[in-house]
Each structure stands twice: as structure tokens, then as C-alpha cells.
């Protein structure tokens, strides 16, 4: 488990960090000290910046924190009211045929299986959920895609991509085998056989960009976290600036 993070930007009101995959954000029954919350307290002391939103443990990338209570509250309200624009990068199984599109499928907690699972529901049921996407690059068996969620459901990007036939590589819950890889991982850890089934040792999802209103300067701000090295390696190398223009256009 990584016990570090990089600072991408900081001033008197905000701190933006690049969270590595595998580092939980908040303490839980499973993770106590080995969390981003704990590491922030270690580095900054009792008045450590407070995290303004969330990322799954396996998702890497950009996380925003408030350095004062007022800034934290302002940022959290911005996220809750959908005034913050988010963009993610994901490597998915299969070649997506359309250069861009919109996935509009309602979601709710799964009625069967693990309690953490979410699922697409029939029309008229569940909570409205929308994800826009734009293809960044393709290869023979995978697609690098930019994702812009318009709603904030739990596991939304993972569920939506799986539902349209392009699950995120390495996803232990929503891949071709459903949640079986997650159960196998809990029992045996990451074996060579499981790694081969998954295609990667974690879900290939990265929080790439946030656009928001600075809480004290009251000016629009855009921050980005470079694609994590393990995902660059998984894809097979760096991408040129022209390819990443598709990310910004999403």
C-alpha cells in the first residue's frame, strides 16, 4: 500500500494532491492509519487540509482539499451542487466504435450480491445517471477514453461502461466475470492467474481534471493530474498532445 502523495497545487485556501492507486481516502474498518487523511495530518499537523470529495481506493489522480473550514465548506457545496466539472481517464476492454457519446442509464444499489454493488435499473426506476465520453486513443483490444460524469452516483463510471459493453480493465466488480474476481482477490490476493483474468492489478481509472471556482479568489480554476505511470505502461507508452486534446474537449 502506498504511503505517500504528491502535491499538485497549494495556496492559502486549497491543496490539490495526486492520490496514488491503493491509498484509501478515509479511515474505515479495514484501513486506519494507512489513509490519505492520516498522511495529511502527519504532514500538516492538527490543522491539516480537509478532503472535499472522494475517490475509490484503487482510483488514482486529483483530489481537492480545503485548507480552512470556509474553503472546505465552499468546495464541498460546489461538488454537491454539481458546479465542479470532473474529467477522468480510463482504459477499457474492447474498441469503442463511436468517437464520443452520452451514457444515460439510471442506477441504484444492486438488489443481489455484495452490498457495495451498484447496477443499472429499468427506465423509471433508480436515480438518473449520465456520463459523457470521448475516445482519446484506440488499440487492437482496448480504448483510452475521457469521461465526464454529469451526476455523481457511486461507481457510476464503472457501472455505465460495463453496461454498454466496455468494462474498465482491471475492475474486480464490474468486469466480464462480475464480482467473482473481487471475491477471489479477498481470498487469495493478486495471483498471476487472477492478474491475467483482470488485465491489470487495479481498475484502470484516473481522476484527470477538475474545473471549479476558487473559494477565496472567486475565479475559475482548472487543475490536472498526469496519467498515472502504471496506466501509461498498461497502455504501452505516452500519448501525444493531439490525443489529449480529446480529453479537454469532452
C-alpha positions as CSV (number, residue, x, y, z in Angstrom):
1,X,0.0,0.0,0.0
2,X,1.5,3.4,-0.9
3,X,2.1,5.8,2.0
4,X,2.8,9.0,0.0
5,X,1.1,11.5,-2.2
6,X,2.3,14.4,-4.5
7,X,1.2,18.0,-4.1
8,X,0.0,19.4,-7.5
9,X,-1.0,22.8,-6.2
10,X,-1.4,24.7,-3.0
11,X,-2.2,28.2,-1.7
12,X,-3.7,29.6,1.5
13,X,-7.2,28.2,0.7
14,X,-6.8,24.9,-1.2
15,X,-4.5,21.9,-1.6
16,X,-4.6,19.6,-4.6
17,X,-3.0,16.2,-4.3
18,X,-2.2,13.4,-6.7
19,X,-3.5,10.3,-4.9
20,X,-1.8,7.1,-5.8
21,X,-3.8,4.0,-6.5
22,X,-4.2,1.7,-3.5
23,X,-4.3,4.6,-0.9
24,X,-7.7,4.9,0.8
25,X,-9.0,8.4,1.3
26,X,-10.7,8.0,4.7
27,X,-10.3,5.6,7.6
28,X,-12.6,2.5,7.7
29,X,-13.0,-0.8,9.5
30,X,-10.2,-2.1,7.2
31,X,-7.9,0.9,6.9
32,X,-6.9,3.0,9.9
33,X,-3.6,4.8,9.7
34,X,-2.8,3.9,6.1
35,X,-5.1,6.6,4.6
36,X,-4.7,9.9,2.8
37,X,-6.5,11.6,5.8
38,X,-3.8,10.2,8.1
39,X,-0.9,11.2,5.8
40,X,-2.3,14.8,5.5
41,X,-2.4,15.0,9.3
42,X,1.2,13.7,9.5
43,X,2.5,16.3,7.0
44,X,0.4,19.3,8.1
45,X,-0.4,18.7,11.7
46,X,-3.7,19.2,13.5
47,X,-4.9,21.9,11.1
48,X,-4.4,19.6,8.1
49,X,-6.4,20.3,4.9
50,X,-9.8,18.6,4.8
51,X,-10.7,16.5,1.8
52,X,-13.6,17.9,-0.2
53,X,-14.8,14.9,-2.2
54,X,-13.9,11.2,-2.7
55,X,-12.1,8.7,-4.9
56,X,-12.2,4.9,-4.7
57,X,-9.1,3.3,-3.1
58,X,-8.0,1.9,-6.5
59,X,-8.6,5.1,-8.5
60,X,-5.6,7.4,-8.9
61,X,-5.5,11.1,-9.5
62,X,-6.6,14.5,-8.5
63,X,-8.2,15.2,-5.1
64,X,-9.0,18.7,-3.8
65,X,-8.8,19.7,-0.2
66,X,-9.8,22.9,1.7
67,X,-7.1,24.5,3.9
68,X,-9.7,26.4,6.0
69,X,-13.1,25.4,7.2
70,X,-14.6,28.1,5.0
71,X,-12.8,26.8,1.9
72,X,-13.6,23.2,2.7
73,X,-17.3,24.1,3.0
74,X,-17.3,26.1,-0.2
75,X,-15.6,23.3,-2.1
76,X,-18.0,20.6,-0.8
77,X,-21.0,22.7,-1.7
78,X,-19.6,23.1,-5.2
79,X,-19.3,19.3,-5.5
80,X,-22.7,18.7,-4.0
81,X,-24.4,21.2,-6.4
82,X,-22.6,19.8,-9.4
83,X,-20.7,23.1,-10.0
84,X,-17.4,21.3,-10.3
85,X,-16.6,19.7,-13.7
86,X,-14.8,16.4,-13.4
87,X,-12.9,14.5,-16.1
88,X,-11.5,11.0,-15.8
89,X,-9.3,8.8,-18.0
90,X,-10.0,5.1,-18.2
91,X,-8.6,2.2,-20.2
92,X,-11.5,-0.1,-21.2
93,X,-11.7,-3.6,-22.7
94,X,-12.6,-3.6,-26.4
95,X,-12.6,-1.0,-29.1
96,X,-15.3,1.7,-28.7
97,X,-16.8,2.4,-32.1
98,X,-18.0,5.9,-31.6
99,X,-15.6,8.8,-31.0
100,X,-17.9,10.4,-28.5
101,X,-21.3,9.8,-26.8
102,X,-23.5,10.0,-23.8
103,X,-24.5,7.1,-21.5
104,X,-27.8,7.9,-19.8
105,X,-28.8,4.9,-17.6
106,X,-30.5,5.1,-14.2
107,X,-28.7,3.4,-11.3
108,X,-29.4,2.1,-7.8
109,X,-27.9,-0.3,-5.3
110,X,-27.9,-3.8,-6.5
111,X,-30.7,-6.0,-5.2
112,X,-28.5,-9.1,-5.1
113,X,-24.9,-9.8,-4.4
114,X,-22.3,-7.8,-2.5
115,X,-23.7,-4.8,-0.5
116,X,-21.3,-2.4,-2.3
117,X,-22.5,-3.2,-5.8
118,X,-24.5,-0.8,-7.9
119,X,-26.5,-1.7,-11.0
120,X,-28.3,-0.2,-13.9
121,X,-32.1,-0.2,-13.3
122,X,-35.1,-0.3,-15.7
123,X,-36.3,3.0,-17.1
124,X,-38.4,4.9,-14.5
125,X,-36.6,3.2,-11.6
126,X,-33.3,4.1,-9.8
127,X,-31.6,7.5,-9.9
128,X,-30.9,9.5,-13.1
129,X,-27.3,9.0,-14.1
130,X,-25.4,10.5,-17.1
131,X,-21.8,10.1,-18.3
132,X,-20.4,11.8,-21.4
133,X,-17.4,10.2,-23.1
134,X,-14.8,10.9,-25.8
135,X,-12.3,8.5,-27.2
136,X,-8.7,9.6,-26.7
137,X,-7.0,6.6,-28.5
138,X,-7.6,3.1,-29.6
139,X,-5.6,-0.1,-30.0
140,X,-6.5,-3.6,-31.1
141,X,-8.1,-4.7,-27.8
142,X,-8.7,-1.6,-25.7
143,X,-9.7,2.1,-25.7
144,X,-8.4,5.0,-23.8
145,X,-11.4,7.2,-23.1
146,X,-12.1,10.5,-21.4
147,X,-15.2,10.5,-19.1
148,X,-17.2,13.5,-17.8
149,X,-19.9,12.5,-15.3
150,X,-22.9,14.8,-15.1
151,X,-24.2,13.0,-12.0
152,X,-22.3,11.6,-9.0
153,X,-23.6,8.1,-8.3
154,X,-21.4,5.6,-6.5
155,X,-19.3,3.6,-9.0
156,X,-21.1,5.4,-11.9
157,X,-18.3,5.4,-14.5
158,X,-17.5,1.7,-13.8
159,X,-21.2,0.6,-14.0
160,X,-22.0,2.7,-17.1
161,X,-19.0,1.5,-19.1
162,X,-19.7,-2.1,-18.1
163,X,-23.4,-1.7,-19.1
164,X,-22.5,-0.6,-22.6
165,X,-20.1,-3.5,-23.1
166,X,-16.7,-1.8,-22.4
167,X,-15.8,-2.5,-18.7
168,X,-12.7,-0.8,-17.2
169,X,-9.7,-3.0,-17.4
170,X,-8.7,-4.4,-14.0
171,X,-12.2,-3.8,-12.5
172,X,-12.8,-6.5,-9.9
173,X,-16.5,-5.8,-9.5
174,X,-17.9,-4.8,-12.9
175,X,-15.8,-6.7,-15.4
176,X,-16.8,-9.7,-17.6
177,X,-16.9,-12.0,-14.6
178,X,-18.9,-9.7,-12.4
179,X,-17.8,-9.6,-8.8
180,X,-16.1,-13.0,-8.8
181,X,-12.6,-11.5,-9.2
182,X,-13.2,-9.4,-6.1
183,X,-14.1,-12.5,-4.1
184,X,-11.1,-14.3,-5.4
185,X,-8.9,-11.4,-4.6
186,X,-10.2,-11.3,-1.0
187,X,-9.4,-15.0,-0.6
188,X,-6.1,-15.3,-2.4
189,X,-4.7,-11.9,-3.1
190,X,-3.4,-10.9,-6.5
191,X,-2.2,-14.2,-8.1
192,X,-0.7,-14.5,-11.6
193,X,-3.9,-16.3,-12.7
194,X,-6.2,-13.5,-11.4
195,X,-4.0,-10.8,-12.9
196,X,-4.3,-12.5,-16.3
197,X,-8.0,-12.6,-16.0
198,X,-8.3,-8.9,-14.9
199,X,-5.7,-7.5,-17.4
200,X,-4.3,-5.1,-14.7
201,X,-3.9,-5.3,-10.9
202,X,-6.3,-2.4,-10.3
203,X,-9.2,-0.6,-12.1
204,X,-7.6,1.5,-14.8
205,X,-9.3,4.7,-13.8
206,X,-7.7,8.0,-13.2
207,X,-9.1,11.3,-11.9
208,X,-7.5,13.6,-14.5
209,X,-9.0,17.1,-14.3
210,X,-11.2,19.4,-12.1
211,X,-12.7,22.8,-13.1
212,X,-14.1,24.8,-10.2
213,X,-14.4,28.2,-8.7
214,X,-11.6,29.1,-6.3
215,X,-13.2,29.6,-2.9
216,X,-11.4,32.8,-2.0
217,X,-10.3,34.3,-5.3
218,X,-13.7,33.6,-6.8
219,X,-12.1,32.9,-10.2
220,X,-12.4,29.8,-12.4
221,X,-9.6,27.3,-11.9
222,X,-8.5,24.2,-13.8
223,X,-6.2,21.6,-12.3
224,X,-4.9,18.3,-13.8
225,X,-3.1,15.2,-12.6
226,X,-0.8,13.5,-15.2
227,X,-2.0,10.0,-16.1
228,X,-0.6,7.5,-13.5
229,X,2.6,5.7,-14.6
230,X,1.1,2.3,-14.3
231,X,-1.7,3.3,-16.7
232,X,0.8,4.8,-19.1
233,X,2.7,1.5,-19.0
234,X,-0.5,-0.5,-19.4
235,X,-1.4,1.5,-22.5
236,X,2.0,1.0,-23.9
237,X,3.6,4.4,-23.7
238,X,2.9,8.1,-23.5
239,X,0.4,9.8,-25.8
240,X,1.0,12.9,-27.8
241,X,-0.6,16.3,-27.1
242,X,-3.1,15.9,-30.0
243,X,-4.5,12.8,-28.4
244,X,-5.0,14.5,-25.1
245,X,-6.9,17.4,-26.8
246,X,-9.8,14.9,-26.9
247,X,-9.7,14.8,-23.1
248,X,-10.2,18.6,-22.8
249,X,-12.9,18.6,-25.4
250,X,-15.1,16.0,-23.5
